[in-house]
Amino acid sequence: MYKGVRLSLAYRPDLVVERRVVVELKAVERLMPVHTAQLLTYLKLEGLHVGLLLNFNSVLITNGIKRVVL
């Protein structure tokens, strides 16, 4: 709920692991600040502190992982 409006239908993270980590999946040329902002929004709405942003459109998957902590 935000200011009396239920947001559960509008904002849904791709994965929530063990109610501890939000995982947001992307397949983009490169990660942009808007993707990090989206993950931060999910973290705040879920009340969690750790998130992973995974970009599957990179040559090495390790280059497409970004860890975000509140």
Buried (B, 14 or more C-beta within 10 A) or exposed (E): EEEEEEEEEEEEBEEBEEEEBBBBEBEEEEBEEEBBEBBBBBBEBBEBEBBBBBBEEBEEEEEBEBEBEE
